[in-house]
Amino acid sequence: MTVRHKALLAIIACVFFWGFSFISIKLAVEFIPPMTLGALRFGIAILFLFIIKRKYARDEKIRKEDIFFLAGAGLTGVTIFFFFENNAVHMIPASEASIISACVPAMILIAEAVERKFFIRDKESENNIKKTSFYRTILPGAGAIISLSGVAMVAGISFSISGTARGYLYMIGACLSWVSYCFLTRPLFARRSMIYIVFWQSLIGFIGFLPFTLLELPWQIPGFHVWAHIAFLGIFCSALGYWFYAIALRDIGIGTSAFFINLIPVVSVIGGFIVLGERLQPLQWVGAVLVLAGVYIAMISSRKA
């Protein structure tokens, strides 16, 4: 089996892990409070990441110059992100939460376009940006608008049925937290290994959960099936999921990896239908297609640029 084939298998595994993670969160958060669930999940993940780090990056020690980025990314991409996501999935169907999360790539591309517009001062870079402004600004903007229109359609129809919008606001908060995480993680890629980054971010994020778990006491100890979902979230979705994603990024690149990651809502919708009995309304299916179409347009424009 070639390196590329292994990377493709790794990213396909990530799609299934992260697609079904919404189902496991939905089932587990019925018994365990959101922040406690996050702490349990990443407590398990840290143990497995520590084993992987000892094997692949034993000599990499935490560096003082990395602490700001590791702490910022760990808190935004783990603690704050799962505060929003776990609460959101507790309030709205898992399949709808997954569809909303699919607009994250388009949001990231828009944030990058804003960054280039207002923070790049190099004259040569500015000239290059002007030459490719259609692909760097206009198309990503169009893709983001289409994706967010799809999100509004999915959430709006559900709101008209259930009368609650709080869960969708939480999910939008999760998306914004992940965008912040990506920008805080980016400076580390050039100088550190992926396992180093993921391990220390997960550890800091886990510590961030702990004060909030005290506020959620007491909670009733759940049965074996809930612990099985927590173990799945910790081992497969957090530890192995991030590790496999790092392999895919290294061996098949960001573009191909992003294409597969955009299929996560498909897995979540199917899983929500089979396991939870969730069903999308006809117009929500249209909204889901708009979300994925907008992301595809944004990703294509990024590749062209």
C-alpha positions as CSV (number, residue, x, y, z in Angstrom):
1,M,0.0,0.0,0.0
2,T,1.4,3.4,-1.0
3,V,1.8,6.4,1.3
4,R,-1.0,8.1,-0.6
5,H,-3.4,5.2,-0.1
6,K,-2.6,5.2,3.6
7,A,-3.4,8.9,3.8
8,L,-6.7,8.4,2.0
9,L,-7.7,5.7,4.4
10,A,-6.7,8.0,7.3
11,I,-8.9,10.9,6.1
12,I,-11.8,8.6,5.3
13,A,-11.5,7.3,8.9
14,C,-11.6,10.9,10.1
15,V,-14.8,11.5,8.2
16,F,-16.5,8.6,9.9
17,F,-15.1,9.4,13.3
18,W,-16.1,13.0,13.3
19,G,-19.4,12.4,11.5
20,F,-20.6,9.9,14.1
21,S,-19.1,12.1,16.9
22,F,-22.3,14.3,16.7
23,I,-24.4,11.2,17.4
24,S,-22.2,10.2,20.4
25,I,-22.3,13.7,21.8
26,K,-26.1,13.8,21.4
27,L,-26.5,10.5,23.4
28,A,-23.8,11.3,26.0
29,V,-24.8,14.9,26.8
30,E,-28.3,13.7,27.9
31,F,-26.6,12.2,31.0
32,I,-23.3,14.1,31.4
33,P,-23.2,18.0,31.5
34,P,-21.4,19.6,28.5
35,M,-18.2,20.7,30.1
36,T,-17.8,17.5,32.1
37,L,-18.3,15.6,28.9
38,G,-15.5,17.6,27.3
39,A,-13.2,17.0,30.2
40,L,-13.8,13.2,30.2
41,R,-13.3,13.1,26.4
42,F,-10.0,14.9,26.4
43,G,-8.8,13.2,29.5
44,I,-9.0,10.0,27.6
45,A,-7.5,11.6,24.5
46,I,-4.5,12.9,26.3
47,L,-3.5,9.4,27.5
48,F,-3.4,8.1,23.9
49,L,-1.8,11.3,22.5
50,F,1.0,11.0,25.2
51,I,1.7,7.4,24.0
52,I,1.8,8.6,20.3
53,K,4.0,11.6,21.2
54,R,6.5,9.4,23.1
55,K,6.9,7.3,19.9
56,Y,7.0,10.0,17.2
57,A,8.1,13.2,19.0
58,R,9.8,12.1,22.2
59,D,12.5,14.9,22.1
60,E,10.1,17.8,21.4
61,K,9.6,19.7,24.7
62,I,7.2,22.6,25.1
63,R,8.9,25.9,24.2
64,K,8.4,29.2,25.8
65,E,7.8,31.0,22.5
66,D,5.0,28.5,21.7
67,I,3.0,29.0,24.9
68,F,0.8,31.9,23.7
69,F,-0.3,30.1,20.5
70,L,-0.7,26.7,22.2
71,A,-2.7,28.2,25.1
72,G,-4.8,30.4,22.8
73,A,-5.6,27.5,20.4
74,G,-6.1,25.0,23.2
75,L,-8.7,27.3,24.9
76,T,-10.5,28.4,21.7
77,G,-10.3,25.1,19.7
78,V,-11.0,22.7,22.7
79,T,-12.5,24.4,25.8
80,I,-14.6,27.1,24.2
81,F,-15.3,25.1,21.0
82,F,-16.8,22.2,22.9
83,F,-18.6,24.4,25.3
84,F,-20.5,25.7,22.3
85,E,-20.8,22.4,20.4
86,N,-21.8,20.2,23.3
87,N,-24.5,22.6,24.4
88,A,-25.7,23.0,20.8
89,V,-26.0,19.3,20.1
90,H,-27.8,19.0,23.5
91,M,-30.5,21.5,22.2
92,I,-30.8,20.7,18.4
93,P,-30.7,17.6,16.3
94,A,-27.2,16.2,15.7
95,S,-27.6,16.2,11.9
96,E,-28.5,19.9,11.9
97,A,-25.5,20.8,14.1
98,S,-23.2,18.9,11.7
99,I,-24.6,20.8,8.7
100,I,-24.0,24.1,10.3
101,S,-20.4,23.2,11.2
102,A,-19.8,22.5,7.4
103,C,-19.6,26.2,6.7
104,V,-16.4,26.5,8.8
105,P,-14.0,26.2,5.7
106,A,-15.8,29.0,3.9
107,M,-15.6,31.2,7.1
108,I,-11.9,30.5,7.3
109,L,-11.3,31.5,3.7
110,I,-13.3,34.8,4.2
111,A,-11.2,35.5,7.4
112,E,-8.0,35.0,5.3
113,A,-9.3,37.3,2.6
114,V,-10.0,40.0,5.3
115,E,-6.5,39.4,6.7
116,R,-4.9,39.9,3.3
117,K,-7.0,43.0,2.6
118,F,-6.2,44.9,5.8
119,F,-3.0,43.4,7.3
120,I,-0.7,42.8,4.3
121,R,1.4,45.8,3.5
122,D,4.0,44.4,1.2
123,K,3.7,46.1,-2.2
124,E,4.5,43.0,-4.2
125,S,2.0,40.9,-2.3
126,E,-0.6,43.6,-2.8
127,N,-0.1,43.5,-6.5
128,N,-0.4,39.8,-6.6
129,I,-3.6,40.0,-4.5
130,K,-5.1,42.6,-7.0
131,K,-4.4,40.2,-9.9
132,T,-6.2,37.3,-8.2
133,S,-8.8,39.3,-6.3
134,F,-11.6,37.4,-8.0
135,Y,-10.4,34.1,-6.6
136,R,-9.2,35.6,-3.3
137,T,-12.2,37.7,-2.4
138,I,-15.2,37.6,-4.7
139,L,-15.6,33.8,-5.0
140,P,-14.8,33.1,-1.4
141,G,-17.4,35.8,-0.5
142,A,-20.0,34.2,-2.8
143,G,-19.3,30.8,-1.4
144,A,-19.6,32.0,2.2
145,I,-22.9,33.8,1.4
146,I,-24.3,30.6,-0.2
147,S,-23.2,28.5,2.8
148,L,-24.6,30.8,5.4
149,S,-27.8,31.0,3.4
150,G,-28.0,27.2,3.6
151,V,-27.4,27.4,7.4
152,A,-30.1,30.0,7.7
153,M,-32.5,27.7,5.8
154,V,-31.7,24.7,7.9
155,A,-31.9,26.6,11.2
156,G,-34.9,28.7,10.3
157,I,-37.1,25.9,9.3
158,S,-36.2,24.0,12.5
159,F,-36.9,27.2,14.5
160,S,-40.3,27.5,12.9
161,I,-41.1,24.0,14.2
162,S,-39.4,24.0,17.6
163,G,-39.4,27.7,18.5
164,T,-35.9,27.7,19.9
165,A,-32.8,29.4,18.4
166,R,-30.3,29.1,21.2
167,G,-28.8,25.8,20.0
168,Y,-28.1,27.3,16.6
169,L,-26.4,30.4,18.2
170,Y,-24.2,28.0,20.2
171,M,-23.3,26.2,17.0
172,I,-22.3,29.4,15.3
173,G,-20.2,30.2,18.3
174,A,-18.5,26.8,17.8
175,C,-17.7,27.7,14.2
176,L,-16.2,31.1,15.1
177,S,-14.2,29.4,17.9
178,W,-12.7,27.0,15.3
179,V,-11.8,29.8,13.0
180,S,-9.9,31.4,15.8
181,Y,-8.2,28.1,16.6
182,C,-7.0,27.7,13.0
183,F,-5.4,31.2,13.0
184,L,-3.7,30.6,16.4
185,T,-2.4,27.2,15.3
186,R,-1.0,28.3,11.9
187,P,2.2,29.9,13.2
188,L,3.2,26.6,14.8
189,F,3.0,24.5,11.6
190,A,6.4,25.6,10.3
191,R,8.4,24.8,13.3
192,R,6.7,22.0,15.3
193,S,5.4,18.5,14.5
194,M,1.6,17.9,14.4
195,I,1.6,15.6,17.4
196,Y,3.5,18.2,19.5
197,I,0.8,20.8,18.6
198,V,-2.2,18.5,19.1
199,F,-0.9,17.0,22.4
200,W,-0.2,20.4,24.1
201,Q,-3.4,22.0,22.8
202,S,-5.4,19.1,24.1
203,L,-3.7,19.2,27.5
204,I,-4.3,23.0,27.8
205,G,-7.9,22.6,26.6
206,F,-8.5,19.8,29.1
207,I,-7.2,22.0,32.0
208,G,-9.6,24.7,30.7
209,F,-12.6,22.4,31.2
210,L,-11.8,21.6,34.9
211,P,-13.1,24.8,36.6
212,F,-16.4,24.5,34.8
213,T,-16.9,20.8,35.7
214,L,-17.1,21.9,39.4
215,L,-20.1,24.1,38.6
216,E,-21.8,21.1,36.9
217,L,-21.7,18.9,40.0
218,P,-23.4,16.7,41.0
219,W,-24.3,14.5,38.0
220,Q,-25.5,11.0,38.0
221,I,-23.1,8.3,36.9
222,P,-24.4,6.9,33.6
223,G,-24.6,3.3,32.3
224,F,-22.0,1.4,30.2
225,H,-23.5,2.5,26.9
226,V,-22.8,6.2,27.7
227,W,-19.2,5.4,28.8
228,A,-18.7,3.6,25.5
229,H,-19.7,6.7,23.6
230,I,-17.3,8.8,25.8
231,A,-14.5,6.3,25.0
232,F,-15.3,6.6,21.3
233,L,-15.1,10.4,21.5
234,G,-11.9,10.3,23.4
235,I,-10.0,7.6,21.6
236,F,-11.3,7.8,18.0
237,C,-12.6,11.3,17.5
238,S,-10.0,13.2,19.6
239,A,-6.7,11.2,19.8
240,L,-6.8,9.1,16.6
241,G,-8.9,11.5,14.7
242,Y,-6.4,14.4,15.1
243,W,-3.5,12.0,14.5
244,F,-5.0,10.6,11.3
245,Y,-5.9,14.1,10.1
246,A,-2.3,15.2,10.6
247,I,-1.2,12.2,8.4
248,A,-3.6,13.2,5.7
249,L,-2.5,16.9,5.7
250,R,1.1,15.8,5.4
251,D,0.7,13.2,2.6
252,I,-2.3,14.4,0.4
253,G,-2.4,18.1,1.3
254,I,-5.0,20.5,2.6
255,G,-7.2,20.7,-0.5
256,T,-7.9,17.0,-0.8
257,S,-8.3,16.6,2.9
258,A,-10.8,19.5,3.0
259,F,-12.8,17.8,0.2
260,F,-13.3,14.7,2.4
261,I,-13.9,16.7,5.6
262,N,-16.8,18.4,3.8
263,L,-18.5,14.9,3.7
264,I,-18.9,14.8,7.5
265,P,-22.5,16.2,7.5
266,V,-23.4,13.3,5.1
267,V,-22.3,10.8,7.7
268,S,-24.0,12.7,10.5
269,V,-27.3,12.9,8.7
270,I,-27.3,9.2,7.9
271,G,-26.2,8.4,11.4
272,G,-28.8,10.7,12.9
273,F,-31.5,9.0,10.8
274,I,-30.5,5.4,11.7
275,V,-29.5,5.8,15.4
276,L,-31.6,8.8,16.6
277,G,-34.5,8.8,14.1
278,E,-33.8,12.3,13.1
279,R,-35.3,13.5,9.8
280,L,-34.6,16.6,7.8
281,Q,-37.5,18.6,6.2
282,P,-37.4,18.8,2.4
283,L,-36.3,22.4,2.4
284,Q,-33.6,21.6,5.0
285,W,-32.1,19.2,2.4
286,V,-31.9,22.1,0.0
287,G,-30.2,24.1,2.8
288,A,-27.7,21.3,3.3
289,V,-26.9,21.2,-0.4
290,L,-26.3,25.0,-0.3
291,V,-23.9,24.7,2.6
292,L,-21.8,22.1,0.8
293,A,-22.0,23.9,-2.5
294,G,-20.9,27.2,-0.9
295,V,-17.9,25.4,0.7
296,Y,-17.0,23.8,-2.6
297,I,-17.0,27.2,-4.4
298,A,-14.9,28.7,-1.7
299,M,-12.4,25.8,-1.7
300,I,-12.1,25.9,-5.5
301,S,-11.4,29.6,-5.4
302,S,-8.7,29.2,-2.8
303,R,-7.0,26.6,-5.0
304,K,-7.2,28.8,-8.0
305,A,-5.7,31.7,-6.1
